[in-house]
Amino acid sequence: MSDVTRKFFAELPRQGRVLKKTTGTIRFDLDHGHGTDHWFISITNGDIRVTREERSADIVIRTDNASFDRMVLGEIKPEPAWLRNELTSEGEFRLILLLERLFPEPPGGHHPRAFAREQGRRT
């Protein structure tokens, strides 16, 4: 497992404010050459807890370590990755849509509202 992945999951509990109305469980199964790493995320009204348990979840997301690292770095987003079959899921799809909020924007990318505000200041 990469340092990028470890750091993402270590910092995830601090991201709760973006999911403050969310409750559910997510398990990431990250495949690599020697097996599969499991990360279990429990969200209760935005309170995020992360463990390394392999247990049932509302949604199980499977991808390889390299694709997950690209998501963490903002190079790809979860929903388009799912559409390209770079990740698969089983369970409540709504949680994949919410995951978009936890991953960074692409390098050099801007949220549309932030971009509009920035453009308004320049004129």
C-alpha positions as CSV (number, residue, x, y, z in Angstrom):
1,M,0.0,0.0,0.0
2,S,1.3,3.4,-0.9
3,D,1.9,6.3,1.4
4,V,-0.7,8.3,-0.5
5,T,-3.3,5.8,0.4
6,R,-2.3,5.6,4.1
7,K,-2.3,9.4,4.4
8,F,-5.7,9.7,2.7
9,F,-7.3,7.3,5.2
10,A,-5.5,8.8,8.2
11,E,-6.8,12.3,7.3
12,L,-10.3,11.1,6.4
13,P,-11.9,11.6,9.8
14,R,-11.2,15.3,9.6
15,Q,-13.3,15.5,6.4
16,G,-16.6,14.9,8.3
17,R,-17.9,18.4,7.8
18,V,-18.4,17.7,4.1
19,L,-20.7,14.7,4.9
20,K,-22.5,16.1,8.0
21,K,-25.9,14.8,6.9
22,T,-24.6,11.4,5.8
23,T,-24.8,8.0,7.6
24,G,-23.5,4.8,6.1
25,T,-20.7,2.4,5.8
26,I,-18.1,1.9,2.9
27,R,-15.5,-0.7,2.5
28,F,-12.7,-0.2,0.1
29,D,-11.0,-3.4,-1.2
30,L,-7.7,-2.2,-2.8
31,D,-6.1,-4.9,-4.9
32,H,-2.3,-5.2,-5.3
33,G,0.2,-7.8,-6.4
34,H,0.2,-9.6,-3.0
35,G,-3.5,-9.5,-2.1
36,T,-6.2,-7.0,-1.1
37,D,-6.1,-4.3,1.6
38,H,-9.4,-3.5,3.3
39,W,-10.4,-0.1,4.6
40,F,-13.7,0.2,6.4
41,I,-15.3,3.6,6.8
42,S,-18.2,4.3,9.1
43,I,-20.0,7.6,8.7
44,T,-22.6,8.7,11.3
45,N,-23.9,12.2,10.6
46,G,-20.5,13.2,9.3
47,D,-18.5,11.6,12.1
48,I,-16.0,9.4,10.1
49,R,-14.2,6.4,11.6
50,V,-11.7,4.4,9.6
51,T,-10.5,0.8,10.4
52,R,-8.8,-1.9,8.5
53,E,-11.7,-4.4,9.0
54,E,-13.1,-6.7,6.3
55,R,-16.8,-6.6,7.2
56,S,-20.1,-6.0,5.5
57,A,-20.8,-2.5,4.4
58,D,-23.6,-0.5,2.7
59,I,-21.3,-0.4,-0.3
60,V,-18.1,-2.2,-1.2
61,I,-15.8,-0.5,-3.6
62,R,-13.1,-2.5,-5.3
63,T,-10.2,-1.1,-7.3
64,D,-6.5,-1.5,-7.6
65,N,-4.0,0.5,-5.6
66,A,-2.7,2.5,-8.6
67,S,-6.2,3.7,-9.5
68,F,-7.0,4.6,-5.9
69,D,-3.8,6.6,-5.6
70,R,-4.9,8.5,-8.8
71,M,-8.2,9.3,-7.1
72,V,-6.4,10.5,-4.0
73,L,-4.2,12.7,-6.1
74,G,-7.2,14.2,-7.9
75,E,-6.2,12.7,-11.3
76,I,-9.4,10.8,-11.6
77,K,-12.8,11.0,-9.8
78,P,-14.8,8.1,-8.4
79,E,-17.9,8.4,-10.5
80,P,-16.1,8.6,-13.9
81,A,-13.7,5.8,-12.8
82,W,-16.8,3.7,-12.0
83,L,-18.2,4.4,-15.5
84,R,-14.9,3.3,-17.0
85,N,-14.9,0.2,-14.9
86,E,-11.7,1.2,-13.1
87,L,-13.6,0.6,-9.9
88,T,-16.5,-1.7,-9.2
89,S,-19.1,-1.4,-6.5
90,E,-21.7,-3.5,-4.8
91,G,-24.4,-1.9,-2.7
92,E,-25.8,1.6,-2.2
93,F,-24.6,3.7,-5.2
94,R,-25.5,7.0,-3.6
95,L,-22.4,6.7,-1.4
96,I,-20.2,6.7,-4.6
97,L,-21.7,10.1,-5.5
98,L,-21.0,11.4,-2.0
99,L,-17.4,10.2,-2.2
100,E,-16.8,12.8,-4.9
101,R,-16.6,15.3,-2.0
102,L,-13.8,13.5,-0.2
103,F,-11.4,13.4,-3.1
104,P,-9.5,16.5,-4.3
105,E,-10.1,18.4,-7.5
106,P,-7.9,17.6,-10.4
107,P,-4.5,19.4,-10.4
108,G,-5.2,22.9,-11.6
109,G,-9.0,22.3,-11.4
110,H,-11.5,24.6,-9.7
111,H,-14.9,24.1,-8.3
112,P,-17.3,26.0,-10.6
113,R,-18.4,28.4,-7.8
114,A,-14.9,29.1,-6.7
115,F,-13.9,29.7,-10.3
116,A,-16.8,32.1,-10.9
117,R,-15.9,34.1,-7.7
118,E,-12.3,34.3,-8.8
119,Q,-13.3,35.5,-12.2
120,G,-15.6,38.1,-10.7
121,R,-12.7,39.6,-8.6
122,R,-10.5,40.0,-11.7
123,T,-13.0,42.1,-13.6
